[in-house]
Every structure is written in C-alpha cells, then in structure tokens.
Amino acid sequence: MSSDLFTPFTINEFTFKNRLGVAPMTRMSAGDASIPRQDVLDFLVTRAKNGAGLVYTEAIVTDYESAQGYPGQARILNQDQVDAWHRVTDDIRSHGAVSILQAFHCGRMAYEGVNPANRIIAPSPIAPKQDNPMTGKPYDLPKEMTRFDMDHVINGFVETARGAMAAGFDGFEIHCAHGYLHNQFLSAYSNKRSDDYGGSMENRFRFIHETIQAVRPEIPMDRLLVVRVSNWGIADMDVSLFKDAEEWKEMIARFSDEPIDAISVSTYDYSEKAFGTDQTMAALTREATELPVMICGKIHDRESAEAALKDADLVLSGKSMLLNPDWVADVESGNPSKLYSSDEAGVAYTDKPLP
Ligand SMILES: Cc1cc2nc3c(=O)[nH]c(=O)nc-3n(C[C@H](O)[C@H](O)[C@H](O)COP(=O)(O)O)c2cc1C
C-alpha cells in the first residue's frame, strides 16, 4: 500500500525514512544518577528498530536547581549521562531513524522535594489551576524569576544542548508546550510581568528568543533545533493558553524568524478545530510558517495518520508508540489500531518493561 506516510522527508542533512515519529514521553525511571532505567532506553531503540523514522527522548531536565517537575527524570549534564545516551543514539541511528532530545524546565510545575535545590520559579508568582497529580495538593506559589534566574535557566539549556550533541543526538528540542516554563512565558494566562518579558507577545516571546539564541551556537547548523508548542497545559487543562488564532499565528511567525528547523505542535486531538475557526491547529500553524511542522494528538491508525499528514510534514504518536510495539507496521499495512486511553498509558511509569 502506498502512502505519503512512507515517503522520506528531509530537513537539513537528515532524511526521515518515513513520517512517523515517537513523541517525547517521560517515564520517571531514573535513579540518583539521572539516567533512565536500561529497559526505558531500550524501548526507544526498539521503536527505531520497528520502523519509526524519528525517536524523541523523554523530557530531559536542564539543571540541578529548579528544572525538574517529576520524580525520576533524567539529565545529560555529566559524562556518565552523555555515555548512557550515546549508546542509545548510536543504536537508533543503526536502525535508520533520527533522534531528538527534548529539553525541559517545568517552571511553576515543580513542587517541594522534587528538585535538589528545592526552588520553584516562574514568570509570575501564580500557581497552576489544578492540583498537582503527584501530590494531590495545590501547587505552591512560584517565585517570580529574576534576571539571575533567567540566565541560570538559559545556561541549563545551553549545557543540556552541549550534552545532547556530545551524545550524538541529531536534534534538540526546547519544550515550550504543556504549561511548562517557556510556555508559561509565552502565555498571558501565566505571564503577568510588567517588565520587558511580559505584556505584548513580543515581550512574552523574549525569553524563548534568548534561549534559542544561546542554544543555537551549540547545535551545528546541520543538526536540528526544534520547539514544541501547545495551547494547553497539564495542570490547566480547560484553559486556552492563547487568546485566539491571531495570537497563535503571531507566536508561530515569531518562531519562524528564529534560527530553528521545525515546529512541533502538540494537541489533545489533531482533528479538532482550533480557536473556533474551521481549521486544525496544524493548519493554522502552517499558515504562519514555512518551517516543517510536526503534529501529535490521537493519531492512532492509518486513517488518522494520513489525515493528520495533510496539514503537517511529520506525525508523532505517544500512546500508540508506547503501547503497541508494532504500531508502524500496523499503520503501513492498515491493520486496525485502537485509540489508547491515558489510564492505559500509566504503565509507562511502572517498572514493567514495555515490549
Ligand atoms: C507516558 C507519557 C509521557 C509523556 N511525556 C511527555 C514529555 O516528556 N514531553 C512532552 O512533550 N510530552 C509528553 N507526553 C505527551 C505526548 O508526547 C503526546 O503529546 C500525547 O501523548 C498525545 O499524543 P497521543 O494521543 O498520540 O498519545 C507524554 C505522554 C505520555 C502518554
């Protein structure tokens, strides 16, 4: 069966052998060394072996101070961590897939005890709306970030980018989605600053601009720098983080002016119309940029993957890639493939190795 899904796609030096990628998925398996359990690393290689054209890592936290938001997250800030990931990138490449590391600072989604330095920072001293699923309690009020904090966070992204390149990753993604730190700056809902970093989209964009400008020199121009964006946050589920389609497109246009190579759009459902328009989030994004677009959200079988690819260049799957080792083959052959629930994905956080 022929389909665009199984045609190659090229960005810079990298040709993706097909359009199907493993979305970033946190597994909370790392111990004190901040290195994921071996079976969690093996999972990524298995997905490359089983046909994924692109494999994302879980969200990698960028410092030992304030970046971590969940127990057992990984880092890539020392040689042991670099070595552990190097084996993974080598193996992913040997199966013909592209590897991208996702770098993450959780901002106000941190909580007492999760970070070694126990510091909770955000653009503004406002807590997320929902309770913290990890503690069942409200989140603490974060401290408003100072200039020192901003430089410290940017340094964490720079060091993590260095680690990622040393470990042989083909690309590096700055997590600007899901209500984490950079998303908190971008959205007027969580950013109430009255300095140069709050107010207009130009100001709210300034922190991500500074992060990208600092990180890019660490990523050779032939490797990939990507951002992930979303209109939703993990602990603000029912909030539209951006006002309307115009605001979203203004943000995307600003990203297009940055030295990045692709934009990854995360949705609950790729097919939903966005901001009361008759267009999907991917279609709106495409209108505002010529950069390659990745899309994710409820893409679970051949039909949905083909439909999602109409407005995007690459499609990512989280739960289907997680729970069905043969998902790429099933999409290729058109085998029926179920839509998995979030509850089913809970196995990701157990010590049960995934096939
Ligand atoms: C177990 C699990 C962990 C996740 N961790 C991350 C993460 O670290 N970074 C991220 O950007 N998204 C994360 N997500 C969201 C997925 O990347 C994806 O956007 C989401 O699952 C929707 O896609 P799906 O409908 O194909 O599952 C996670 C999802 C799951 C199921």
The ligand as an SDF file (V2000), in Angstrom:
LIG
                    3D

 31 33  0  0  0  0  0  0  0  0999 V2000
    3.5160    8.4330   29.3720 C   0  0  0  0  0  0  0  0  0  0  0  0
    3.5330    9.7660   28.6750 C   0  0  0  0  0  0  0  0  0  0  0  0
    4.5660   10.6590   28.9460 C   0  0  0  0  0  0  0  0  0  0  0  0
    4.6320   11.8830   28.2710 C   0  0  0  0  0  0  0  0  0  0  0  0
    5.6980   12.7120   28.4840 N   0  0  0  0  0  0  0  0  0  0  0  0
    5.8700   13.7990   27.6880 C   0  0  0  0  0  0  0  0  0  0  0  0
    7.0690   14.5370   27.7160 C   0  0  0  0  0  0  0  0  0  0  0  0
    8.0260   14.2030   28.4220 O   0  0  0  0  0  0  0  0  0  0  0  0
    7.1710   15.6120   26.9070 N   0  0  0  0  0  0  0  0  0  0  0  0
    6.1640   16.0010   26.0640 C   0  0  0  0  0  0  0  0  0  0  0  0
    6.2970   16.9810   25.3450 O   0  0  0  0  0  0  0  0  0  0  0  0
    5.0190   15.2990   26.0070 N   0  0  0  0  0  0  0  0  0  0  0  0
    4.8590   14.2080   26.7660 C   0  0  0  0  0  0  0  0  0  0  0  0
    3.7220   13.4430   26.6530 N   0  0  0  0  0  0  0  0  0  0  0  0
    2.7080   13.8160   25.6720 C   0  0  0  0  0  0  0  0  0  0  0  0
    2.9390   13.0870   24.3480 C   0  0  0  0  0  0  0  0  0  0  0  0
    4.1610   13.4760   23.7630 O   0  0  0  0  0  0  0  0  0  0  0  0
    1.7830   13.3470   23.3700 C   0  0  0  0  0  0  0  0  0  0  0  0
    1.7510   14.7120   23.0620 O   0  0  0  0  0  0  0  0  0  0  0  0
    0.4420   12.8990   23.9460 C   0  0  0  0  0  0  0  0  0  0  0  0
    0.5360   11.5960   24.4730 O   0  0  0  0  0  0  0  0  0  0  0  0
   -0.6680   12.9310   22.8940 C   0  0  0  0  0  0  0  0  0  0  0  0
   -0.3540   12.0730   21.8490 O   0  0  0  0  0  0  0  0  0  0  0  0
   -1.1020   10.6400   21.7020 P   0  0  0  0  0  0  0  0  0  0  0  0
   -2.5610   10.9490   21.5680 O   0  0  0  0  0  0  0  0  0  0  0  0
   -0.5000   10.0560   20.4490 O   0  0  0  0  0  0  0  0  0  0  0  0
   -0.7860    9.8410   22.9090 O   0  0  0  0  0  0  0  0  0  0  0  0
    3.6180   12.2300   27.3380 C   0  0  0  0  0  0  0  0  0  0  0  0
    2.5780   11.3290   27.1030 C   0  0  0  0  0  0  0  0  0  0  0  0
    2.5380   10.1110   27.7340 C   0  0  0  0  0  0  0  0  0  0  0  0
    1.4220    9.1460   27.4090 C   0  0  0  0  0  0  0  0  0  0  0  0
  1  2  1  0
  2  3  1  0
  2 30  2  0
  3  4  2  0
  4  5  1  0
  4 28  1  0
  5  6  2  0
  6  7  1  0
  6 13  1  0
  7  8  2  0
  7  9  1  0
  9 10  1  0
 10 11  2  0
 10 12  1  0
 12 13  2  0
 13 14  1  0
 14 15  1  0
 14 28  1  0
 15 16  1  0
 16 17  1  0
 16 18  1  0
 18 19  1  0
 18 20  1  0
 20 21  1  0
 20 22  1  0
 22 23  1  0
 23 24  1  0
 24 25  2  0
 24 26  1  0
 24 27  1  0
 28 29  2  0
 29 30  1  0
 30 31  1  0
M  END
$$$$
